[in-house]
Amino acid sequence: PNMKIQRQVEEISQEMEENTRVVIQ
């Protein structure tokens, strides 16, 4: 179960990074 959560967290953080990138542009 922990691995599943970790993967979700990585995906969410990646999406947030992309979102901030778009906001900065």
Beta strands, then each sheet from edge to edge (+ up, - down):
end
